[in-house]
Amino acid sequence: VHLIRASGYPLEDFNNVINLLRKHRGSIEFVPSEPIVLPNSEIFKTFDDRKNFEKKEMPRFESHRLNVSEIDDSLSYSFPLEEKVYSWKQLFGICTDFRKENKIPKDDHVMLLNDQSNEHNWFGSYDESLKNYFIQTNHWGYFFGNDLDSRFPIAYEVAAWILRSMMFPGQIETLNALHKEPRGCMMDFCKQKTQIILKMRTGDLCEDCM
C-alpha cells in the first residue's frame, strides 16, 4: 500500500499515521511516498450551517441504482462556510498519475492522504478499480473534539478501505452493502457524519458483514 501525502498535510502527522500502521507487522506493507502538490481546483462548496457540513452526499453513477439512499472543538467553525473542494475524479486521477510515473505494480494499492475536502463530503473512498483511494485528513477534530490524536481515525480509514476492497468485487457492490442505519459496523454509511464516532468506538463488523 503506497501512501502519498498531499503537501498541505503536515509531515509529522503523516509519519505518525505510518508508524501506527506499521506497529503490528502482517501481510500488508505500507510504503510512504514523496509529497504531492495538489493541482488547482476551481470547485468551491458552501456549507450553509452545521447540519449541511455534517452530511455526506451519495455520488451518482450512470446506469446504476444504489440502495443507499452539535459538537465543539478547539477549531472555530462559523457558517456559512465556503471551502475549496476536489472532485473524486481529480483525486483518483492523482493516484492514477502516481502509478504511471512510478511504475507501481497493478496489484498494489495507492492512497492519497488529502488535506482538502471533496465534492461529496466523504471521509474517504476508492475508485472502480478498488486500488486507488483518497483519505481525508482535515476536520477530524470537529467530530471527535479538542484532544483528538488524528492518526487514529485516519489509520482506521486506511485499514477499513483496504478491507472493503477485499470484501467486494466493485464500487457499486460496496455502496449497495452500506448500512443506512448505524450498527457500530465498519459498513455504516454515516450519512450524518457525526455517526462515525459509533463505528470507530466499536472497531467492529456486524454479523452480516462478517
Short mmCIF file of the C-alpha atoms (twelve columns), coordinates in Angstrom:
data_MODEL
# 
_entry.id   MODEL 
# 
loop_
_atom_site.group_PDB 
_atom_site.id 
_atom_site.type_symbol 
_atom_site.label_atom_id 
_atom_site.label_alt_id 
_atom_site.label_comp_id 
_atom_site.label_asym_id 
_atom_site.label_seq_id 
_atom_site.Cartn_x 
_atom_site.Cartn_y 
_atom_site.Cartn_z 
_atom_site.pdbx_PDB_model_num 
ATOM 1   C CA . VAL A 1   0.000   0.000   0.000   1 
ATOM 2   C CA . HIS A 2   1.610   3.227   -1.208  1 
ATOM 3   C CA . LEU A 3   0.608   6.194   0.952   1 
ATOM 4   C CA . ILE A 4   1.124   9.550   -0.729  1 
ATOM 5   C CA . ARG A 5   0.930   12.804  1.202   1 
ATOM 6   C CA . ALA A 6   -0.689  15.945  -0.114  1 
ATOM 7   C CA . SER A 7   1.869   18.682  0.504   1 
ATOM 8   C CA . GLY A 8   -0.518  20.554  2.812   1 
ATOM 9   C CA . TYR A 9   -0.777  17.585  5.193   1 
ATOM 10  C CA . PRO A 10  1.954   18.011  7.854   1 
ATOM 11  C CA . LEU A 11  4.866   15.566  7.555   1 
ATOM 12  C CA . GLU A 12  4.852   14.837  11.292  1 
ATOM 13  C CA . ASP A 13  1.181   13.846  11.204  1 
ATOM 14  C CA . PHE A 14  1.794   11.710  8.122   1 
ATOM 15  C CA . ASN A 15  4.691   9.906   9.829   1 
ATOM 16  C CA . ASN A 16  2.550   9.293   12.914  1 
ATOM 17  C CA . VAL A 17  -0.046  7.516   10.753  1 
ATOM 18  C CA . ILE A 18  2.659   5.444   9.006   1 
ATOM 19  C CA . ASN A 19  4.211   4.411   12.331  1 
ATOM 20  C CA . LEU A 20  0.817   3.386   13.715  1 
ATOM 21  C CA . LEU A 21  0.001   1.294   10.634  1 
ATOM 22  C CA . ARG A 22  3.404   -0.389  10.825  1 
ATOM 23  C CA . LYS A 23  3.172   -1.096  14.542  1 
ATOM 24  C CA . HIS A 24  1.794   -4.608  14.058  1 
ATOM 25  C CA . ARG A 25  3.552   -6.463  11.278  1 
ATOM 26  C CA . GLY A 26  1.423   -8.508  8.908   1 
ATOM 27  C CA . SER A 27  0.869   -9.285  5.259   1 
ATOM 28  C CA . ILE A 28  0.471   -5.617  4.260   1 
ATOM 29  C CA . GLU A 29  3.488   -3.390  3.661   1 
ATOM 30  C CA . PHE A 30  2.870   0.361   3.972   1 
ATOM 31  C CA . VAL A 31  5.190   2.439   1.800   1 
ATOM 32  C CA . PRO A 32  5.427   6.223   2.336   1 
ATOM 33  C CA . SER A 33  5.959   8.280   -0.804  1 
ATOM 34  C CA . GLU A 34  7.133   11.763  -1.651  1 
ATOM 35  C CA . PRO A 35  4.636   14.616  -1.101  1 
ATOM 36  C CA . ILE A 36  2.422   15.711  -3.974  1 
ATOM 37  C CA . VAL A 37  1.294   19.247  -4.692  1 
ATOM 38  C CA . LEU A 38  -2.396  19.096  -5.487  1 
ATOM 39  C CA . PRO A 39  -3.448  20.641  -8.795  1 
ATOM 40  C CA . ASN A 40  -5.568  23.759  -8.564  1 
ATOM 41  C CA . SER A 41  -9.286  23.191  -8.130  1 
ATOM 42  C CA . GLU A 42  -11.909 25.655  -9.323  1 
ATOM 43  C CA . ILE A 43  -14.670 23.907  -7.356  1 
ATOM 44  C CA . PHE A 44  -15.996 25.631  -4.239  1 
ATOM 45  C CA . LYS A 45  -18.673 24.366  -1.907  1 
ATOM 46  C CA . THR A 46  -20.676 26.392  0.599   1 
ATOM 47  C CA . PHE A 47  -21.939 24.757  3.786   1 
ATOM 48  C CA . ASP A 48  -24.838 26.893  4.968   1 
ATOM 49  C CA . ASP A 49  -24.893 25.528  8.513   1 
ATOM 50  C CA . ARG A 50  -23.621 22.716  10.757  1 
ATOM 51  C CA . LYS A 51  -26.318 20.328  9.559   1 
ATOM 52  C CA . ASN A 52  -25.166 20.795  5.975   1 
ATOM 53  C CA . PHE A 53  -21.490 20.451  6.954   1 
ATOM 54  C CA . GLU A 54  -22.171 17.163  8.764   1 
ATOM 55  C CA . LYS A 55  -23.991 15.497  5.863   1 
ATOM 56  C CA . LYS A 56  -22.459 13.158  3.276   1 
ATOM 57  C CA . GLU A 57  -23.762 13.037  -0.271  1 
ATOM 58  C CA . MET A 58  -24.171 9.869   -2.308  1 
ATOM 59  C CA . PRO A 59  -22.359 10.100  -5.656  1 
ATOM 60  C CA . ARG A 60  -24.377 9.349   -8.785  1 
ATOM 61  C CA . PHE A 61  -23.317 6.669   -11.209 1 
ATOM 62  C CA . GLU A 62  -24.852 6.492   -14.666 1 
ATOM 63  C CA . SER A 63  -26.902 3.353   -15.393 1 
ATOM 64  C CA . HIS A 64  -26.695 2.161   -11.779 1 
ATOM 65  C CA . ARG A 65  -29.179 2.445   -8.959  1 
ATOM 66  C CA . LEU A 66  -27.929 2.385   -5.408  1 
ATOM 67  C CA . ASN A 67  -29.865 1.028   -2.450  1 
ATOM 68  C CA . VAL A 68  -28.471 3.596   -0.065  1 
ATOM 69  C CA . SER A 69  -30.421 6.433   -0.191  1 
ATOM 70  C CA . GLU A 70  -23.778 19.815  17.812  1 
ATOM 71  C CA . ILE A 71  -20.041 19.099  18.547  1 
ATOM 72  C CA . ASP A 72  -17.415 21.661  19.528  1 
ATOM 73  C CA . ASP A 73  -13.637 21.577  19.422  1 
ATOM 74  C CA . SER A 74  -10.736 23.978  19.518  1 
ATOM 75  C CA . LEU A 75  -11.245 24.926  15.862  1 
ATOM 76  C CA . SER A 76  -13.629 27.737  15.050  1 
ATOM 77  C CA . TYR A 77  -16.333 26.867  12.528  1 
ATOM 78  C CA . SER A 78  -18.568 29.736  11.523  1 
ATOM 79  C CA . PHE A 79  -21.304 29.313  8.954   1 
ATOM 80  C CA . PRO A 80  -21.899 29.760  6.125   1 
ATOM 81  C CA . LEU A 81  -18.504 28.148  5.418   1 
ATOM 82  C CA . GLU A 82  -17.008 28.143  1.925   1 
ATOM 83  C CA . GLU A 83  -14.267 25.648  1.091   1 
ATOM 84  C CA . LYS A 84  -12.302 24.696  -1.964  1 
ATOM 85  C CA . VAL A 85  -13.112 21.057  -2.724  1 
ATOM 86  C CA . TYR A 86  -11.770 18.440  -5.126  1 
ATOM 87  C CA . SER A 87  -13.825 16.151  -7.323  1 
ATOM 88  C CA . TRP A 88  -13.402 12.413  -6.882  1 
ATOM 89  C CA . LYS A 89  -12.192 12.295  -10.478 1 
ATOM 90  C CA . GLN A 90  -9.371  14.703  -9.616  1 
ATOM 91  C CA . LEU A 91  -8.333  12.758  -6.509  1 
ATOM 92  C CA . PHE A 92  -8.352  9.357   -8.210  1 
ATOM 93  C CA . GLY A 93  -6.571  10.909  -11.174 1 
ATOM 94  C CA . ILE A 94  -3.696  11.874  -8.879  1 
ATOM 95  C CA . CYS A 95  -3.410  8.232   -7.806  1 
ATOM 96  C CA . THR A 96  -3.511  7.052   -11.427 1 
ATOM 97  C CA . ASP A 97  -0.793  9.518   -12.451 1 
ATOM 98  C CA . PHE A 98  1.334   8.417   -9.488  1 
ATOM 99  C CA . ARG A 99  1.022   4.812   -10.659 1 
ATOM 100 C CA . LYS A 100 2.194   5.645   -14.165 1 
ATOM 101 C CA . GLU A 101 5.067   7.899   -13.105 1 
ATOM 102 C CA . ASN A 102 6.388   5.437   -10.530 1 
ATOM 103 C CA . LYS A 103 5.551   2.217   -12.387 1 
ATOM 104 C CA . ILE A 104 3.513   0.856   -9.482  1 
ATOM 105 C CA . PRO A 105 2.547   -2.826  -9.885  1 
ATOM 106 C CA . LYS A 106 -1.121  -3.245  -10.804 1 
ATOM 107 C CA . ASP A 107 -1.904  -5.264  -7.659  1 
ATOM 108 C CA . ASP A 108 -0.517  -2.595  -5.327  1 
ATOM 109 C CA . HIS A 109 -2.806  -0.073  -3.672  1 
ATOM 110 C CA . VAL A 110 -2.296  3.699   -3.861  1 
ATOM 111 C CA . MET A 111 -3.811  6.006   -1.239  1 
ATOM 112 C CA . LEU A 112 -3.771  9.798   -1.279  1 
ATOM 113 C CA . LEU A 113 -3.893  11.350  2.183   1 
ATOM 114 C CA . ASN A 114 -5.524  14.613  1.282   1 
ATOM 115 C CA . ASP A 115 -5.862  17.714  3.468   1 
ATOM 116 C CA . GLN A 116 -8.628  19.245  1.321   1 
ATOM 117 C CA . SER A 117 -12.332 18.441  1.303   1 
ATOM 118 C CA . ASN A 118 -14.030 16.582  -1.541  1 
ATOM 119 C CA . GLU A 119 -17.171 17.201  -3.566  1 
ATOM 120 C CA . HIS A 120 -19.370 14.609  -1.801  1 
ATOM 121 C CA . ASN A 121 -18.082 15.367  1.713   1 
ATOM 122 C CA . TRP A 122 -16.845 11.800  2.413   1 
ATOM 123 C CA . PHE A 123 -14.081 10.752  4.802   1 
ATOM 124 C CA . GLY A 124 -12.594 8.535   2.078   1 
ATOM 125 C CA . SER A 125 -13.413 6.306   -0.888  1 
ATOM 126 C CA . TYR A 126 -11.950 4.213   -3.699  1 
ATOM 127 C CA . ASP A 127 -12.470 4.120   -7.442  1 
ATOM 128 C CA . GLU A 128 -13.912 1.333   -9.587  1 
ATOM 129 C CA . SER A 129 -10.540 -0.464  -9.697  1 
ATOM 130 C CA . LEU A 130 -10.583 -0.847  -5.882  1 
ATOM 131 C CA . LYS A 131 -6.877  0.070   -5.998  1 
ATOM 132 C CA . ASN A 132 -6.904  3.888   -5.880  1 
ATOM 133 C CA . TYR A 133 -8.126  5.735   -2.792  1 
ATOM 134 C CA . PHE A 134 -8.300  9.074   -1.075  1 
ATOM 135 C CA . ILE A 135 -8.476  9.576   2.679   1 
ATOM 136 C CA . GLN A 136 -9.457  12.989  4.017   1 
ATOM 137 C CA . THR A 137 -7.121  14.238  6.764   1 
ATOM 138 C CA . ASN A 138 -8.856  17.501  7.713   1 
ATOM 139 C CA . HIS A 139 -11.804 18.285  10.013  1 
ATOM 140 C CA . TRP A 140 -11.409 15.218  12.264  1 
ATOM 141 C CA . GLY A 141 -11.212 17.455  15.325  1 
ATOM 142 C CA . TYR A 142 -14.669 18.790  14.504  1 
ATOM 143 C CA . PHE A 143 -16.217 15.345  15.002  1 
ATOM 144 C CA . PHE A 144 -14.077 13.979  17.845  1 
ATOM 145 C CA . GLY A 145 -13.164 17.031  19.928  1 
ATOM 146 C CA . ASN A 146 -10.167 19.079  21.010  1 
ATOM 147 C CA . ASP A 147 -7.917  16.319  22.308  1 
ATOM 148 C CA . LEU A 148 -8.090  14.102  19.253  1 
ATOM 149 C CA . ASP A 149 -4.964  12.335  18.058  1 
ATOM 150 C CA . SER A 150 -5.940  12.347  14.383  1 
ATOM 151 C CA . ARG A 151 -3.638  9.451   13.426  1 
ATOM 152 C CA . PHE A 152 -6.214  7.030   14.872  1 
ATOM 153 C CA . PRO A 153 -9.267  7.864   12.693  1 
ATOM 154 C CA . ILE A 154 -7.041  8.290   9.632   1 
ATOM 155 C CA . ALA A 155 -5.363  4.905   10.204  1 
ATOM 156 C CA . TYR A 156 -8.834  3.403   10.735  1 
ATOM 157 C CA . GLU A 157 -9.976  4.751   7.366   1 
ATOM 158 C CA . VAL A 158 -6.862  3.352   5.654   1 
ATOM 159 C CA . ALA A 159 -7.441  -0.098  7.135   1 
ATOM 160 C CA . ALA A 160 -11.210 -0.046  6.539   1 
ATOM 161 C CA . TRP A 161 -10.950 0.796   2.839   1 
ATOM 162 C CA . ILE A 162 -8.355  -1.904  2.266   1 
ATOM 163 C CA . LEU A 163 -10.647 -4.421  3.957   1 
ATOM 164 C CA . ARG A 164 -13.607 -3.289  1.828   1 
ATOM 165 C CA . SER A 165 -11.528 -3.852  -1.305  1 
ATOM 166 C CA . MET A 166 -11.194 -7.491  -0.218  1 
ATOM 167 C CA . MET A 167 -14.890 -7.879  0.649   1 
ATOM 168 C CA . PHE A 168 -16.492 -6.622  -2.583  1 
ATOM 169 C CA . PRO A 169 -15.923 -7.104  -6.331  1 
ATOM 170 C CA . GLY A 170 -16.653 -3.500  -7.256  1 
ATOM 171 C CA . GLN A 171 -17.538 0.042   -6.231  1 
ATOM 172 C CA . ILE A 172 -21.276 -0.336  -6.798  1 
ATOM 173 C CA . GLU A 173 -21.429 -3.547  -4.729  1 
ATOM 174 C CA . THR A 174 -19.624 -1.747  -1.922  1 
ATOM 175 C CA . LEU A 175 -22.057 1.154   -1.915  1 
ATOM 176 C CA . ASN A 176 -25.083 -1.149  -2.033  1 
ATOM 177 C CA . ALA A 177 -23.827 -3.016  1.049   1 
ATOM 178 C CA . LEU A 178 -23.593 0.105   3.211   1 
ATOM 179 C CA . HIS A 179 -25.926 0.224   6.235   1 
ATOM 180 C CA . LYS A 180 -28.444 3.058   6.091   1 
ATOM 181 C CA . GLU A 181 -28.892 2.925   9.862   1 
ATOM 182 C CA . PRO A 182 -25.739 2.791   12.001  1 
ATOM 183 C CA . ARG A 183 -24.959 -0.517  13.728  1 
ATOM 184 C CA . GLY A 184 -21.497 0.220   15.045  1 
ATOM 185 C CA . CYS A 185 -20.134 -1.594  11.969  1 
ATOM 186 C CA . MET A 186 -17.379 -0.660  9.544   1 
ATOM 187 C CA . MET A 187 -20.025 -0.668  6.779   1 
ATOM 188 C CA . ASP A 188 -22.205 2.020   8.382   1 
ATOM 189 C CA . PHE A 189 -22.756 4.708   5.742   1 
ATOM 190 C CA . CYS A 190 -22.857 7.545   8.293   1 
ATOM 191 C CA . LYS A 191 -24.877 9.906   6.134   1 
ATOM 192 C CA . GLN A 192 -24.834 12.105  9.197   1 
ATOM 193 C CA . LYS A 193 -21.085 12.277  9.608   1 
ATOM 194 C CA . THR A 194 -21.254 12.511  13.412  1 
ATOM 195 C CA . GLN A 195 -22.365 8.849   13.384  1 
ATOM 196 C CA . ILE A 196 -18.801 7.817   12.558  1 
ATOM 197 C CA . ILE A 197 -17.969 8.105   16.255  1 
ATOM 198 C CA . LEU A 198 -20.017 4.944   16.957  1 
ATOM 199 C CA . LYS A 199 -18.311 2.681   14.435  1 
ATOM 200 C CA . MET A 200 -14.838 3.857   15.347  1 
ATOM 201 C CA . ARG A 201 -15.550 3.171   19.016  1 
ATOM 202 C CA . THR A 202 -16.658 -0.376  18.294  1 
ATOM 203 C CA . GLY A 203 -13.952 -1.097  15.701  1 
ATOM 204 C CA . ASP A 204 -16.130 -3.993  14.593  1 
ATOM 205 C CA . LEU A 205 -18.039 -5.684  11.763  1 
ATOM 206 C CA . CYS A 206 -21.673 -6.684  12.248  1 
ATOM 207 C CA . GLU A 207 -22.702 -10.337 11.872  1 
ATOM 208 C CA . ASP A 208 -23.962 -9.804  8.295   1 
ATOM 209 C CA . CYS A 209 -20.732 -8.207  7.130   1 
ATOM 210 C CA . MET A 210 -18.607 -10.779 8.956   1 
# 
